[in-house]
Amino acid sequence: MEYLPSKVALPQKFRAECQSNGAVGNHLPDLRSSLSPSSSVKVPPTPSRNGEVKLVSKRGMDLEGKPFAKIIQGNGGYVLEDVPHLTDYIDDLPKYPNPLQDNPAYSVVKQYFVNIDDTVAQKIVVHKTSPRGTHFRRAGPRQKVYFESDEVRACIVTCGGLCPGLNTVIREIVCGLSHMYGVTRILGIEGGYKGFYARNTIPLTAKYVNDIHKRGGTVLGTSRGGQDTTKIVDSIQDRRINQVYIIGGDGTQKGASVIFEEIVRRGLKVSVVGIPKTIDNDIAVIDRSFGFDTAVEEAQRAINAAHVEAESGENGIGVVKLMGRNSGFIAMYATLASRDVDCCLIPESPFYLEGPGGLFEFIERCLKEHGHMVIVVAEGAGQELIAETMRSANSKDPSGNKLLLDVGLWLSQKIKDHFAKKPKMVINLKYIDPTYMIRAVPSNASDNVYCTLLAQSAVHGAMAGYTGFTVGPVNGRHAYIPFYRTTETQRKVVITDRMWARLLSSTNQPSFLSHEHVEDEDEDDGMHDNSSQLADGASSGGGGAAENGNI
């Protein structure tokens, strides 16, 4: 049995297991009781230098700092990163037949229950000698559930910034619980995490949420920060809530993980489910986040407007700033979809302004060749270039995100200043920032379908007794993913990947390498190395290419 370090006190079942297995202190056992013993590999705890137990799994992954990790290894390099289950810390929970077996809508489905052994592979592009790799528990309805319909008291909360599709997810969680499982007691928590202890709740019914997907924003309201874990769990316990659906980005999911740990510490029968929300599409592991397709589609309006403005004036330049604090997916996909963009700047690809191979040189060339150009810049691009005097001393918002300066305004002014020194080349620059217009629109048809799948998968998982997980598609199949996997890193554009190469070939922009790469002939070998990396990145086991949606 593996053990994991934890800062929280443990329920009686955990303490008993630790004592029977010779663990010391407050260390959590690896939660595997919901899996067949034959599939697990037991690794003895390894003492660290300071005498504490430190767990390292068979595949060499340090599990310290990943509470409640369930790592199961099988033949051929098979690894399952499973999610916690209520039975992992509560004894003798009764099981009930799934009400879906009597649901007329599912009567025509040949196999509407997911096999307990179904898993989803994280990587699907492999070589014949590759190990089977990491897998996740497949999402979907189970034959047995751990909640009776009239027992369920569910709540839904939305946190963080706005995103297209929030109301659709709320609607589909409510309708899924009501129509599929016959649940009648569902609460909406107003105003984000603070709403658990500082605001009123809204009773949610299928009738109440019927048309909310046609509206942008969230009917529950939202806020950043404000998490007091003890007060939140106190509220959950006082209201006798036993299913918590938390919709938000990586900061929100980290908060959900802490709430889950406190619930386990108290030994409560409460399923905590995260639905990942980030318009930037930067949640790790999952294929994409809801609202992303809508954002790319809405960004076309701003790009089209910028193109019209630029094309209509002498030496017209249209600058469009799109969302993307640390990841440039919206800017990249919007650029590829538009075909009117001449230059795309994202956080993952550094650029410089002056000198040979710089942005200014490229702008001048475009204006001479075409008479106009359109630049798309992600909000997190070029932050290192902005003068230190303009920075806000590493200030952060209540969610812990670094406050960024407006790179669009800064870049627009820099371009104007540059061409002001060239009186023979007068420019007409228009700057468009559609950020809040994009965030506030309702989700499009594609995102509506996706939100439905996310919400229903979340409901199925909670009813089946799973907890402490995020739901999302992995290589096209919805899966249950441990909280720590979606919060430990952020998904980023891989600039040595084929998708970024497609963008460069579409815009014909330079890669904006450093001055040394452009001016020093001795760096030719380095350029060849970059080409090799591009090829390697596109074919190395499907990692980078698959993550960026490549084929």
C-alpha positions in Angstrom: 0.0 0.0 0.0 1.4 3.4 -0.9 1.2 6.4 1.4 0.9 10.1 0.7 1.9 13.0 2.9 -1.0 15.2 3.9 -1.4 18.3 6.1 -4.9 17.4 7.2 -6.0 15.2 9.9 -7.5 11.9 8.7 -10.9 10.3 9.1 -11.0 7.1 11.3 -10.9 4.8 8.3 -7.7 6.3 7.1 -6.1 6.4 10.5 -6.9 2.7 11.0 -5.4 1.8 7.6 -2.2 3.8 8.3 -1.7 2.1 11.7 -2.3 -1.4 10.3 0.2 -0.8 7.5 2.9 0.7 9.8 2.6 4.3 8.6 3.8 7.1 10.7 2.2 10.5 11.4 -0.6 11.8 9.3 0.1 10.1 6.0 -2.6 9.2 3.6 -2.9 5.8 2.1 -3.1 5.4 -1.6 -6.8 5.2 -2.2 -7.4 2.0 -4.1 -10.2 0.3 -2.4 -12.5 1.0 -5.3 -10.2 -0.9 -7.7 -9.4 -4.5 -8.0 -6.4 -5.5 -5.9 -4.9 -7.4 -8.7 -4.4 -4.3 -10.8 -2.4 -2.4 -8.2 1.3 -2.5 -7.5 2.2 -1.9 -3.9 5.3 0.3 -3.3 6.7 0.6 0.2 7.2 4.2 1.4 10.7 5.6 1.2 12.1 7.6 4.2 13.4 11.0 3.1 16.4 12.8 4.5 14.4 14.5 7.2 12.9 11.2 8.3 9.4 11.8 6.8 7.8 9.3 4.5 8.2 10.3 0.9 6.4 8.4 -1.8 8.0 7.6 -5.2 6.0 5.4 -7.6 7.3 2.6 -9.7 7.4 4.9 -12.8 9.6 7.4 -10.9 6.9 10.1 -10.4 7.2 11.9 -7.0 3.7 11.9 -5.6 4.6 14.2 -2.7 2.2 17.2 -2.8 -0.4 15.2 -4.7 -2.8 14.2 -1.9 -5.3 11.4 -2.6 -3.4 10.3 -5.7 -4.4 6.8 -6.9 -1.7 5.4 -9.1 -2.3 1.9 -10.5 0.2 0.1 -12.7 -0.4 -2.8 -15.1 1.3 -4.7 -17.8 3.1 -3.1 -20.7 3.7 0.2 -18.9 0.0 0.8 -18.2 -0.6 3.5 -15.6 -4.0 4.5 -14.4 -4.2 7.9 -12.5 -7.5 7.2 -10.9 -9.8 9.6 -8.9 -10.9 9.3 -5.3 -14.2 7.5 -4.4 -16.5 8.0 -1.4 -15.8 4.4 -0.3 -12.1 5.3 0.0 -12.8 7.0 3.3 -16.4 6.0 4.3 -17.1 2.4 5.3 -20.1 0.3 4.2 -21.7 2.8 1.9 -24.9 1.3 0.3 -25.2 1.0 -3.5 -28.4 1.4 -5.5 -29.5 0.5 -9.0 -28.9 3.4 -11.4 -32.3 5.0 -12.2 -31.2 5.4 -15.9 -32.1 1.7 -16.4 -35.7 2.7 -16.2 -35.4 6.0 -18.1 -37.3 5.9 -21.4 -34.7 8.1 -23.1 -32.1 5.5 -22.5 -34.2 2.4 -23.3 -33.0 2.4 -26.9 -29.3 2.5 -26.0 -27.6 -0.9 -26.2 -25.0 -0.3 -23.6 -25.7 2.8 -21.5 -23.5 1.9 -18.6 -19.8 2.4 -18.7 -17.7 -0.7 -17.9 -15.9 -0.3 -14.6 -12.6 -1.1 -16.2 -12.9 1.4 -19.1 -10.1 4.0 -19.2 -9.0 6.7 -21.6 -5.3 6.9 -22.8 -3.7 10.3 -22.4 -1.5 9.8 -25.6 -2.9 8.0 -28.6 0.1 8.5 -31.0 2.6 5.9 -30.0 5.2 3.6 -31.5 5.0 -0.2 -31.5 7.6 -0.3 -28.7 6.0 2.5 -26.6 4.6 1.7 -23.2 0.9 1.9 -22.9 1.3 5.1 -20.8 -1.0 7.1 -18.6 -4.8 6.5 -18.6 -7.7 8.1 -16.8 -11.1 6.8 -15.6 -13.6 6.9 -18.4 -16.6 9.2 -17.7 -20.2 8.1 -18.0 -23.1 6.4 -16.1 -22.3 3.4 -13.8 -24.6 0.5 -13.2 -24.6 1.2 -9.4 -24.9 4.6 -7.8 -24.1 5.7 -4.2 -26.9 8.3 -3.9 -30.7 7.8 -3.9 -32.5 10.4 -5.9 -34.4 11.8 -2.9 -31.2 11.9 -0.8 -29.3 14.2 -3.1 -28.9 17.9 -2.1 -26.7 19.4 -4.9 -25.3 22.9 -5.3 -23.6 24.7 -8.2 -21.2 27.6 -8.0 -19.4 29.6 -10.7 -16.1 31.4 -10.0 -13.6 33.6 -11.8 -14.1 35.5 -15.0 -16.9 35.2 -17.4 -16.8 32.8 -20.3 -19.3 31.7 -23.0 -21.2 28.6 -21.9 -21.4 29.1 -18.2 -25.2 29.3 -18.2 -25.3 26.2 -20.5 -23.3 24.2 -18.0 -25.5 25.3 -15.1 -28.6 24.4 -17.2 -27.3 20.9 -18.1 -26.2 20.0 -14.6 -29.7 20.9 -13.3 -31.5 19.1 -16.2 -29.2 16.1 -15.9 -29.8 15.7 -12.2 -33.6 16.3 -12.7 -34.4 14.4 -15.8 -31.9 11.5 -15.6 -31.7 10.9 -11.8 -34.9 12.5 -10.5 -33.1 14.9 -8.2 -35.4 17.8 -6.9 -33.2 19.7 -4.5 -30.5 21.8 -6.3 -29.2 25.1 -5.1 -27.3 27.8 -6.9 -24.6 29.6 -4.8 -24.6 33.3 -5.7 -21.4 35.3 -6.2 -18.7 32.6 -6.3 -17.0 31.0 -3.3 -18.0 33.9 -1.1 -21.6 33.0 -1.7 -21.4 29.9 0.5 -21.3 32.1 3.6 -22.0 35.6 2.5 -24.9 35.4 0.0 -28.3 33.9 -0.5 -28.9 30.7 -2.6 -31.2 30.3 -5.6 -33.4 27.2 -5.8 -32.7 25.7 -9.3 -35.3 23.8 -11.2 -35.5 22.6 -14.8 -38.1 25.3 -15.4 -36.0 28.1 -14.0 -32.9 27.2 -16.1 -34.8 26.4 -19.3 -33.7 29.4 -21.3 -30.6 30.6 -19.5 -28.3 29.1 -22.2 -29.5 31.9 -24.5 -27.9 34.5 -22.3 -24.2 35.3 -21.7 -22.6 35.5 -18.3 -23.8 33.5 -15.4 -27.2 33.6 -13.6 -25.5 32.8 -10.4 -23.0 35.7 -10.4 -19.3 35.2 -10.0 -16.3 36.6 -8.1 -12.6 36.1 -7.7 -10.9 34.9 -4.6 -12.7 35.1 -1.3 -12.2 31.4 -0.3 -12.5 30.6 3.3 -12.4 26.8 3.2 -13.6 26.3 6.8 -16.6 28.5 6.3 -17.4 26.9 2.9 -17.4 23.4 4.3 -19.3 24.5 7.4 -22.0 25.9 5.0 -22.0 22.7 3.0 -22.4 20.7 6.2 -25.1 22.9 7.7 -27.1 22.8 4.5 -26.7 19.0 4.3 -25.3 19.4 0.7 -23.8 16.2 -0.6 -22.9 17.1 -4.2 -20.9 20.2 -5.0 -20.4 21.2 -8.6 -17.7 23.9 -9.0 -17.3 25.7 -12.4 -14.1 27.7 -12.8 -10.5 27.9 -14.0 -7.2 26.6 -12.5 -7.4 28.8 -9.5 -11.0 27.7 -8.8 -10.0 24.1 -9.3 -7.2 24.5 -6.8 -9.8 25.8 -4.3 -12.1 22.9 -5.1 -9.2 20.5 -4.3 -8.7 22.2 -0.9 -12.5 22.0 -0.2 -12.4 18.3 -1.1 -9.5 17.6 1.3 -11.4 19.4 4.1 -14.5 17.3 3.4 -12.4 14.1 3.5 -10.9 15.2 6.8 -14.4 15.6 8.3 -15.4 12.3 6.8 -18.5 13.7 5.0 -20.4 11.9 2.3 -20.0 14.8 -0.2 -18.9 14.5 -3.9 -16.8 17.5 -5.1 -16.8 17.8 -8.8 -14.9 20.4 -10.9 -16.0 21.6 -14.4 -12.9 23.3 -15.9 -13.6 26.8 -17.3 -11.1 29.0 -19.0 -11.6 30.9 -22.2 -7.9 30.8 -22.8 -8.0 27.0 -23.3 -5.0 26.6 -21.0 -6.3 23.8 -18.7 -3.8 20.9 -18.7 -4.6 17.4 -19.9 -8.1 18.0 -21.5 -8.5 18.6 -25.2 -10.1 22.0 -24.9 -12.2 24.1 -22.5 -15.8 25.2 -23.0 -16.2 28.7 -24.5 -13.0 28.4 -26.6 -14.8 27.7 -29.9 -17.2 30.7 -29.3 -14.2 33.0 -28.4 -12.4 32.1 -31.7 -15.6 32.6 -33.6 -16.4 36.0 -32.0 -12.8 37.1 -32.5 -13.4 36.9 -36.2 -15.7 40.0 -35.9 -12.9 42.1 -34.4 -10.3 40.8 -36.9 -12.7 41.5 -39.8 -13.3 45.1 -38.5 -9.6 45.6 -38.2 -9.0 44.4 -41.7 -11.6 46.7 -43.1 -10.2 49.7 -41.3 -6.6 48.8 -42.4 -7.6 48.1 -46.0 -9.5 51.4 -46.3 -6.7 53.7 -45.2 -3.3 54.6 -46.5 -0.7 52.4 -44.8 -3.5 51.1 -42.6 -2.6 49.0 -39.6 -5.2 47.1 -37.5 -4.1 45.9 -34.1 -6.4 43.4 -32.3 -5.8 42.3 -28.7 -7.3 38.9 -27.8 -7.4 36.9 -24.5 -4.5 34.7 -23.6 -2.6 35.5 -20.4 -0.1 32.7 -20.6 -1.3 30.7 -23.6 -1.9 32.0 -27.1 -4.5 29.5 -28.3 -7.3 32.0 -29.1 -4.9 34.3 -31.0 -3.4 31.3 -32.9 -6.7 29.7 -33.9 -8.4 33.0 -34.6 -5.5 33.9 -36.9 -5.7 30.6 -38.7 -9.5 30.9 -39.1 -9.3 34.5 -40.4 -6.6 34.3 -43.1 -6.6 38.2 -43.0 -4.0 38.4 -40.3 -0.4 39.3 -41.2 1.2 38.8 -37.8 0.3 36.9 -34.6 2.1 37.5 -31.3 1.6 35.1 -28.4 3.2 34.7 -24.9 5.0 31.5 -25.9 6.9 33.0 -28.8 9.1 36.0 -27.8 9.5 38.8 -30.3 11.5 42.1 -30.5 10.7 45.4 -32.1 13.8 47.0 -33.6 16.7 45.8 -35.7 17.0 43.2 -38.5 14.3 40.6 -38.3 12.3 42.6 -35.8 8.6 43.5 -35.8 9.1 47.0 -37.2 11.1 45.7 -40.1 8.3 43.2 -40.9 5.6 45.9 -40.6 7.4 48.1 -43.1 7.8 45.3 -45.6 4.1 44.4 -45.3 3.0 48.0 -45.8 5.3 48.4 -48.9 4.0 45.1 -50.4 0.3 45.2 -49.5 -0.4 48.8 -48.3 -2.0 47.5 -45.1 -1.6 44.9 -42.4 -3.4 43.3 -39.4 -1.7 42.3 -36.2 -3.3 40.0 -33.6 -1.6 40.0 -30.2 -2.5 37.9 -27.1 -2.8 39.9 -23.9 0.1 38.1 -22.3 2.5 38.6 -25.2 5.5 40.9 -25.0 5.2 41.6 -21.3 8.9 41.4 -20.9 9.4 44.2 -23.4 7.2 46.7 -21.6 9.3 49.2 -19.6 9.8 48.4 -16.0 8.3 51.9 -15.1 5.0 50.8 -16.8 4.8 47.6 -14.8 2.6 47.2 -11.7 5.3 45.6 -9.4 4.1 42.1 -9.9 0.6 42.9 -8.6 -2.0 40.1 -8.6 -5.7 40.0 -8.8 -7.8 38.2 -6.0 -7.5 34.9 -8.0 -3.7 35.1 -7.8 -3.3 36.0 -11.5 -0.5 38.5 -12.3 -2.0 41.8 -13.4 -0.9 42.4 -17.0 -0.5 45.8 -18.7 -2.3 46.4 -21.9 0.1 45.1 -24.5 -2.2 46.3 -27.3 -2.1 49.9 -26.3 1.6 49.7 -25.6 2.4 48.1 -29.0 0.1 50.5 -30.8 2.0 53.5 -29.3 5.4 51.9 -30.1 4.4 51.4 -33.7 3.2 55.1 -33.9 6.4 56.3 -32.3 8.5 54.3 -34.8 6.8 55.6 -37.9 6.7 59.2 -36.6 10.4 59.1 -37.3 9.6 58.3 -40.9 7.7 61.3 -42.3 7.6 59.8 -45.8 5.7 56.8 -44.4 2.5 58.0 -42.7 0.4 55.3 -41.1 -3.2 55.0 -40.0 -3.4 52.7 -37.0 -6.6 51.4 -35.4 -6.6 49.4 -32.1 -9.5 47.1 -31.2 -9.9 45.3 -27.9 -13.0 43.0 -28.0 -12.1 41.1 -24.7 -15.3 41.9 -22.8 -17.5 41.6 -25.8 -16.2 38.1 -26.4 -16.5 37.0 -22.8 -20.1 38.1 -22.5 -21.7 36.4 -25.5 -23.7 33.2 -25.2 -22.0 30.0 -26.3 -22.3 28.9 -29.9 -23.8 25.6 -31.1 -20.5 23.6 -30.8 -19.9 24.8 -27.3 -23.5 24.2 -26.3 -23.1 20.5 -27.2 -19.8 20.3 -25.5 -21.2 21.9 -22.3 -23.9 19.4 -22.3 -21.4 16.5 -22.4 -19.3 18.1 -19.6 -22.3 18.6 -17.3 -23.8 15.2 -17.8 -20.4 13.5 -17.3 -20.0 15.4 -14.1 -23.4 14.3 -12.9 -22.8 10.7 -13.7 -19.5 10.8 -11.8 -21.0 12.3 -8.7 -23.9 9.9 -8.6 -21.4 7.0 -9.0 -19.6 8.1 -5.8 -16.5 9.6 -7.4 -15.2 12.8 -5.9 -12.2 15.1 -6.0 -12.1 15.1 -9.8 -12.3 17.4 -12.9 -14.2 16.2 -16.0 -13.1 16.8 -19.5 -12.3 15.2 -22.9 -9.0 13.4 -23.3 -8.4 12.6 -27.0 -12.1 12.9 -27.7 -13.3 10.7 -24.8 -14.6 12.3 -21.6 -12.7 11.2 -18.5 -12.5 11.8 -14.8 -9.1 13.5 -14.0 -7.6 14.1 -10.5 -7.6 17.7 -9.4 -3.8 17.8 -9.2 -3.4 16.9 -12.9 -5.3 19.9 -14.1 -3.8 22.4 -11.7 -0.1 21.5 -11.6 0.7 23.0 -15.0 -0.9 25.1 -17.7 -1.4 24.1 -21.3 0.6 26.2 -23.7 1.1 26.5 -27.5 4.1 24.4 -28.5 6.1 26.7 -30.9 8.1 23.7 -32.2 4.9 22.0 -33.2 3.3 21.7 -36.6 0.3 23.9 -35.7 2.5 26.9 -35.0 4.4 26.2 -38.2 1.0 26.2 -40.1 0.4 29.7 -38.6 3.8 31.0 -39.7 3.2 29.7 -43.2 -0.3 31.3 -43.3 0.9 34.8 -42.1 4.4 34.6 -43.6 5.7 36.4 -40.5 9.2 35.8 -39.3 9.7 33.7 -36.2 11.3 36.7 -34.5 14.4 35.0 -33.3 16.9 37.1 -31.3 19.4 39.5 -33.0 22.2 37.0 -32.6 20.3 34.4 -34.7 19.7 36.8 -37.5 23.1 38.7 -37.6 25.7 36.1 -36.6 26.6 33.7 -39.3 28.0 31.3 -36.7 24.5 30.7 -35.6 23.5 28.9 -38.8 24.0 25.6 -37.1 21.6 26.7 -34.3 19.0 27.4 -37.0 19.4 23.9 -38.3 18.9 22.6 -34.7 15.6 24.5 -34.5 14.5 22.8 -37.7 15.3 19.4 -36.1 13.4 20.3 -33.0 10.4 21.2 -35.1 10.4 17.8 -36.8 11.0 16.1 -33.5 8.3 18.0 -31.7 5.8 17.0 -34.4 6.5 13.3 -34.2 7.7 12.6 -30.7 5.1 10.2 -29.4 2.2 12.5 -30.2 2.7 14.7 -27.1 3.0 18.2 -28.4 1.1 17.7 -31.6 -1.9 16.1 -30.0 -2.1 18.8 -27.4 -2.4 21.5 -30.0 -5.1 19.6 -32.0 -2.9 18.4 -34.8 -3.4 15.5 -37.1 
